[in-house]
Amino acid sequence: MIVDLDSIIACYQAGIRTPWEMSDFFEVSESYMWKAIDTYRIKRGIDFTYKGYKFNLNNGLTMSKI
């Protein structure tokens, strides 16, 4: 998968926060970005932590540093 969690964290650190901005950054379509988010929602659940970040995939993608 082009859009891995480490890359999403790098986007967050660079101020790129929305799935639309991330799709531009990764040079993928918005539908691909949403499919990636859906895949993480299925694999990890709606709320999960990864490398010191809390991810919430309830309505899109929300993150915060723990």
C-alpha positions as CSV (number, residue, x, y, z in Angstrom):
1,M,0.0,0.0,0.0
2,I,1.3,3.4,-1.0
3,V,-0.3,5.1,2.0
4,D,1.3,3.6,5.1
5,L,0.8,4.8,8.7
6,D,4.4,6.1,9.0
7,S,3.8,8.3,5.9
8,I,0.4,9.5,7.3
9,I,2.3,10.5,10.5
10,A,4.9,12.4,8.4
11,C,2.0,14.3,6.7
12,Y,0.6,15.2,10.0
13,Q,3.9,16.5,11.2
14,A,4.2,18.6,8.0
15,G,0.8,20.1,8.6
16,I,-1.0,18.0,6.0
17,R,-4.1,16.9,7.9
18,T,-7.0,16.1,5.5
19,P,-7.5,13.1,3.3
20,W,-7.8,15.5,0.3
21,E,-4.4,17.2,1.1
22,M,-2.9,13.7,1.7
23,S,-4.1,12.5,-1.7
24,D,-2.3,15.4,-3.3
25,F,0.8,14.7,-1.3
26,F,0.9,11.0,-2.2
27,E,-0.1,11.7,-5.7
28,V,-3.1,9.3,-5.6
29,S,-6.7,9.9,-6.3
30,E,-9.1,10.9,-3.5
31,S,-10.9,7.6,-3.8
32,Y,-7.6,5.7,-3.3
33,M,-7.0,7.7,-0.1
34,W,-10.5,6.9,1.2
35,K,-10.0,3.2,0.4
36,A,-6.7,3.3,2.4
37,I,-8.5,4.9,5.3
38,D,-11.3,2.2,5.0
39,T,-8.7,-0.5,5.0
40,Y,-7.1,0.8,8.2
41,R,-10.6,1.1,9.7
42,I,-11.2,-2.6,9.0
43,K,-7.8,-3.8,10.1
44,R,-7.2,-1.7,13.2
45,G,-10.7,-0.4,14.2
46,I,-12.1,3.1,14.4
47,D,-9.8,4.2,17.2
48,F,-6.2,3.0,17.6
49,T,-2.7,4.2,18.6
50,Y,0.4,3.8,16.5
51,K,3.9,5.1,17.4
52,G,2.7,7.7,19.8
53,Y,-0.2,8.9,17.7
54,K,-3.9,8.4,18.3
55,F,-5.9,7.8,15.1
56,N,-9.7,8.2,14.9
57,L,-11.2,6.9,11.7
58,N,-14.9,7.5,12.6
59,N,-15.6,10.2,10.1
60,G,-12.5,10.4,7.9
61,L,-9.2,10.7,9.5
62,T,-8.4,12.5,12.7
63,M,-5.1,12.3,14.5
64,S,-3.4,13.6,17.6
65,K,0.0,13.1,19.2
66,I,-0.2,11.3,22.5
